[in-house]
Amino acid sequence: MDTYTLVNGISIPRIGYGTWKNLNPKECVNGIKYALELGFKHIDCARVYANEKLVGQGILESGVERKDIFITSKLRNSAHGYEHVRKEVEATLADLNTDYLDLYLIHWPVVAGHQEDWREDNLDTWKAFEELYEEGKLKAIGVSNFSVNHLENLVENARIAPMVNQILIHPGVLLTEEMEYCRKHDILLEAYSPLAPLSVLTKNETFQKIMANHGKSPAQILIRFILELGALPLTKTIHPSRMSENLHVNDFSLTKEEMDFLATWSHPDFTPRDNQKERPPQALDAKI
């Protein structure tokens, strides 16, 4: 699989397999096995997803060597703070049955109890990330859902700048300011939920013409759009046929007119998230 190169020289596969909401044990384990068998090399996890043991089981049963897989996980909101991070990382490593993570992210910039002092909270949390990175337990470190003000706080005050920012990117939600800042500072953009507007866009006449122009599925067009933005799409499905489809997007390119349409398309159902406040509590976060 083609790769991007992070600022520290680490290669990261250009398309990721997401595990959010994969809570059915059989579906989650088999989904990982199918994904790796079909050619995915990049697995995106998070402790709050409450399925990292299942992901680890799927990796083990796949027979694929650990060195051939890029694994990402994320810090729970309730585990912010220097004193909590190491314990949290050790729990994730144990669940995934590995002794290192290829990438570890702060999942959300503003969390409960730190609405006012989020700057200090993120710097305190990030200090532990830096130490674990220097120890080799984390091969790369980054953030998720960070806007420019959150990124500036780390870039300007931390010893090591974030290497990745995982944010919501798809037609209808292009965070232009964040994307420009990340490109300027060599922070790789990862796009979660890249297929979110699929069901709405497939009814659009212009989008239908784009599909016909290339003989590609709606999902393949949307994944290609993310790649041509220079970002890394994180796809999610438990169906092998769709996994295979999502990987086969390197044999065509979108025209400037097609990119412009997708970049300017809007719909009232799709708006950026407000990440300047505490993230709404997740039921799973309280159970781990």
C-alpha positions as CSV (number, residue, x, y, z in Angstrom):
1,M,0.0,0.0,0.0
2,D,1.2,3.5,-0.8
3,T,2.3,5.6,2.2
4,Y,2.6,9.2,3.5
5,T,5.7,10.1,5.4
6,L,5.4,11.9,8.8
7,V,7.7,14.7,9.8
8,N,9.8,12.3,11.8
9,G,10.3,10.0,8.8
10,I,7.8,7.3,9.8
11,S,5.8,5.9,6.9
12,I,2.0,5.6,7.4
13,P,-0.3,3.7,5.0
14,R,-2.4,6.1,3.0
15,I,-5.8,4.5,3.8
16,G,-6.8,3.3,7.2
17,Y,-9.4,0.8,8.5
18,G,-11.5,2.3,11.3
19,T,-12.9,0.3,14.2
20,W,-15.5,2.8,15.8
21,K,-18.7,1.1,16.9
22,N,-17.4,-2.4,16.0
23,L,-18.7,-3.9,19.3
24,N,-20.0,-7.3,18.0
25,P,-17.2,-9.7,18.9
26,K,-17.4,-11.9,15.9
27,E,-17.9,-9.0,13.5
28,C,-15.0,-7.0,15.0
29,V,-12.5,-9.8,15.0
30,N,-13.4,-11.0,11.5
31,G,-13.5,-7.4,10.3
32,I,-9.8,-7.0,11.3
33,K,-8.9,-10.3,9.7
34,Y,-10.7,-9.5,6.5
35,A,-9.1,-6.0,6.3
36,L,-5.6,-7.3,6.8
37,E,-6.1,-10.1,4.3
38,L,-7.4,-7.7,1.7
39,G,-4.5,-5.4,2.0
40,F,-5.2,-2.9,4.8
41,K,-2.0,-2.2,6.7
42,H,-3.3,0.7,8.9
43,I,-5.8,0.0,11.8
44,D,-7.3,3.0,13.6
45,C,-8.4,2.3,17.2
46,A,-9.3,4.2,20.4
47,R,-9.6,3.2,24.0
48,V,-13.1,4.7,24.2
49,Y,-14.3,2.4,21.5
50,A,-14.2,-0.4,24.1
51,N,-13.1,-3.0,21.5
52,E,-9.3,-2.9,21.6
53,K,-9.1,-6.5,23.0
54,L,-11.2,-7.6,20.0
55,V,-8.9,-5.7,17.6
56,G,-5.9,-7.3,19.2
57,Q,-7.5,-10.8,18.9
58,G,-8.2,-10.1,15.2
59,I,-4.6,-9.1,14.5
60,L,-3.3,-12.2,16.3
61,E,-5.7,-14.5,14.4
62,S,-4.8,-12.8,11.1
63,G,-1.3,-14.2,11.2
64,V,0.1,-10.9,9.9
65,E,3.3,-9.9,11.6
66,R,3.1,-6.9,13.9
67,K,5.9,-5.1,12.0
68,D,3.7,-5.1,8.9
69,I,0.8,-3.3,10.6
70,F,0.4,0.4,11.5
71,I,-1.7,0.7,14.7
72,T,-3.2,4.0,16.0
73,S,-5.0,4.5,19.3
74,K,-6.3,7.5,21.1
75,L,-6.4,8.8,24.7
76,R,-9.8,8.8,26.4
77,N,-11.1,12.2,27.5
78,S,-11.2,11.0,31.1
79,A,-7.5,10.1,31.1
80,H,-6.1,13.5,30.3
81,G,-3.2,14.7,32.5
82,Y,0.4,13.7,32.8
83,E,-0.1,11.2,35.6
84,H,-2.8,9.3,33.7
85,V,-1.3,8.9,30.3
86,R,1.3,6.2,30.9
87,K,-1.3,3.9,32.7
88,E,-3.7,4.5,29.8
89,V,-1.1,3.6,27.2
90,E,-0.1,0.4,29.0
91,A,-3.7,-0.7,29.1
92,T,-4.1,-0.2,25.4
93,L,-0.8,-2.0,24.7
94,A,-2.0,-4.9,26.8
95,D,-5.4,-5.1,25.0
96,L,-3.8,-4.9,21.6
97,N,-1.1,-7.4,22.6
98,T,1.7,-5.2,21.4
99,D,4.6,-3.4,23.1
100,Y,4.4,-0.2,21.0
101,L,1.9,1.9,19.1
102,D,2.7,3.4,15.7
103,L,0.6,6.5,16.4
104,Y,-1.1,7.8,19.6
105,L,-3.5,10.8,19.6
106,I,-5.2,13.1,22.1
107,H,-8.8,12.3,21.1
108,W,-10.4,15.7,22.0
109,P,-8.9,19.1,22.9
110,V,-11.4,20.3,25.7
111,V,-12.6,17.8,28.3
112,A,-14.6,17.8,31.5
113,G,-13.0,19.8,34.3
114,H,-10.7,21.6,31.9
115,Q,-13.0,23.9,30.0
116,E,-11.1,27.0,31.2
117,D,-7.6,25.6,31.5
118,W,-7.5,23.4,28.4
119,R,-4.2,24.9,27.3
120,E,-2.4,23.8,30.5
121,D,-4.3,20.5,30.4
122,N,-3.2,19.7,26.9
123,L,0.4,20.7,27.5
124,D,0.5,18.6,30.7
125,T,-1.0,15.6,28.8
126,W,1.4,16.1,25.8
127,K,4.4,16.1,28.1
128,A,3.7,12.4,28.8
129,F,3.2,11.8,25.1
130,E,6.7,13.3,24.4
131,E,8.3,11.0,27.0
132,L,6.7,7.9,25.7
133,Y,7.6,8.8,22.2
134,E,11.2,9.3,23.2
135,E,11.2,5.9,25.0
136,G,9.9,4.3,21.8
137,K,6.6,3.0,23.0
138,L,4.9,5.5,20.7
139,K,6.5,5.8,17.3
140,A,4.6,8.9,16.4
141,I,2.3,11.3,18.4
142,G,-0.5,13.6,17.3
143,V,-4.0,14.9,18.1
144,S,-7.6,14.6,17.0
145,N,-10.4,17.2,16.6
146,F,-7.9,20.0,17.2
147,S,-8.6,23.5,15.7
148,V,-6.0,26.1,15.0
149,N,-6.0,27.5,18.5
150,H,-5.5,24.1,20.0
151,L,-2.7,23.3,17.6
152,E,-0.9,26.6,18.2
153,N,-0.8,25.9,21.9
154,L,1.2,22.7,21.3
155,V,3.3,23.9,18.3
156,E,4.4,27.1,20.1
157,N,4.9,25.6,23.6
158,A,5.7,21.9,23.5
159,R,9.1,20.4,22.7
160,I,7.7,18.1,20.0
161,A,5.0,19.3,17.6
162,P,2.0,17.1,16.7
163,M,2.7,14.9,13.7
164,V,-1.0,14.2,12.9
165,N,-4.3,15.9,13.3
166,Q,-7.3,13.5,12.8
167,I,-10.4,15.6,12.0
168,L,-13.8,15.4,10.2
169,I,-13.2,15.9,6.5
170,H,-15.7,15.2,3.7
171,P,-17.7,17.2,1.1
172,G,-19.9,19.6,3.1
173,V,-17.3,19.8,5.9
174,L,-14.0,21.2,4.8
175,L,-12.1,22.8,7.7
176,T,-10.1,25.1,5.5
177,E,-8.3,27.0,8.3
178,E,-7.3,23.8,10.1
179,M,-6.2,22.1,6.9
180,E,-4.1,25.1,5.8
181,Y,-2.4,25.3,9.3
182,C,-1.6,21.6,9.3
183,R,-0.1,21.7,5.8
184,K,2.0,24.8,6.8
185,H,3.4,23.0,9.8
186,D,3.9,19.5,8.3
187,I,1.1,18.0,10.3
188,L,-0.5,15.1,8.4
189,L,-4.3,15.4,8.1
190,E,-6.3,12.3,8.7
191,A,-10.0,12.3,7.6
192,Y,-12.5,10.4,9.7
193,S,-16.1,9.8,8.4
194,P,-15.0,10.5,4.8
195,L,-18.1,8.7,3.5
196,A,-20.6,10.5,5.7
197,P,-22.5,12.3,2.9
198,L,-22.6,9.3,0.6
199,S,-26.3,8.6,0.7
200,V,-27.1,12.2,0.0
201,L,-24.5,12.8,-2.7
202,T,-25.5,9.8,-4.7
203,K,-28.8,11.5,-5.4
204,N,-27.0,14.5,-6.8
205,E,-26.9,14.7,-10.6
206,T,-23.4,16.2,-10.8
207,F,-22.1,13.5,-8.5
208,Q,-23.7,10.8,-10.6
209,K,-21.9,12.2,-13.6
210,I,-18.6,12.0,-11.7
211,M,-19.2,8.4,-10.9
212,A,-20.1,7.7,-14.5
213,N,-17.0,9.5,-15.8
214,H,-14.7,7.2,-13.9
215,G,-16.8,4.0,-13.6
216,K,-16.4,4.1,-9.8
217,S,-18.6,3.7,-6.8
218,P,-19.7,6.6,-4.6
219,A,-17.4,5.5,-1.8
220,Q,-14.4,5.3,-4.2
221,I,-15.1,8.9,-5.4
222,L,-15.2,10.2,-1.9
223,I,-12.1,8.4,-0.8
224,R,-10.2,9.6,-3.9
225,F,-11.4,13.2,-3.0
226,I,-9.7,12.9,0.4
227,L,-6.5,11.5,-1.1
228,E,-6.3,14.3,-3.6
229,L,-6.6,16.8,-0.8
230,G,-3.4,15.2,0.6
231,A,-5.2,13.7,3.6
232,L,-5.5,10.2,4.8
233,P,-9.0,8.7,4.7
234,L,-10.1,6.3,7.5
235,T,-12.8,4.0,6.2
236,K,-15.1,1.7,8.1
237,T,-17.0,-1.4,7.1
238,I,-17.4,-5.0,8.2
239,H,-18.1,-6.2,4.6
240,P,-15.1,-7.6,2.7
241,S,-16.5,-6.5,-0.7
242,R,-16.6,-2.9,0.5
243,M,-13.2,-3.2,2.1
244,S,-11.8,-4.3,-1.2
245,E,-13.7,-1.5,-3.1
246,N,-12.4,1.1,-0.6
247,L,-8.8,0.1,-1.3
248,H,-9.0,0.3,-5.1
249,V,-8.8,4.0,-5.7
250,N,-5.4,4.5,-7.2
251,D,-6.2,3.9,-10.8
252,F,-8.0,7.3,-11.5
253,S,-7.9,10.9,-10.6
254,L,-10.6,13.6,-10.2
255,T,-10.5,16.6,-12.5
256,K,-10.2,20.1,-11.2
257,E,-13.9,20.7,-11.9
258,E,-14.8,17.5,-10.0
259,M,-12.7,18.5,-7.1
260,D,-14.1,22.0,-7.1
261,F,-17.7,20.6,-7.0
262,L,-16.9,18.3,-4.1
263,A,-15.0,21.0,-2.2
264,T,-17.9,23.6,-2.5
265,W,-20.9,21.2,-2.2
266,S,-22.9,21.9,1.0
267,H,-25.9,20.4,2.7
268,P,-27.7,21.4,6.0
269,D,-27.2,17.9,7.4
270,F,-23.4,18.3,7.4
271,T,-21.7,21.0,9.6
272,P,-18.4,21.2,11.5
273,R,-18.4,20.1,15.1
274,D,-18.0,22.6,17.9
275,N,-14.7,21.5,19.5
276,Q,-14.2,24.7,21.5
277,K,-16.2,23.2,24.4
278,E,-16.1,20.0,26.3
279,R,-17.0,17.1,24.2
280,P,-20.5,15.6,25.0
281,P,-20.0,12.7,27.4
282,Q,-19.8,9.2,25.8
283,A,-21.4,6.3,27.7
284,L,-18.5,4.1,26.8
285,D,-16.0,6.5,28.3
286,A,-17.4,5.9,31.8
287,K,-17.2,2.2,31.5
288,I,-13.5,1.6,30.9
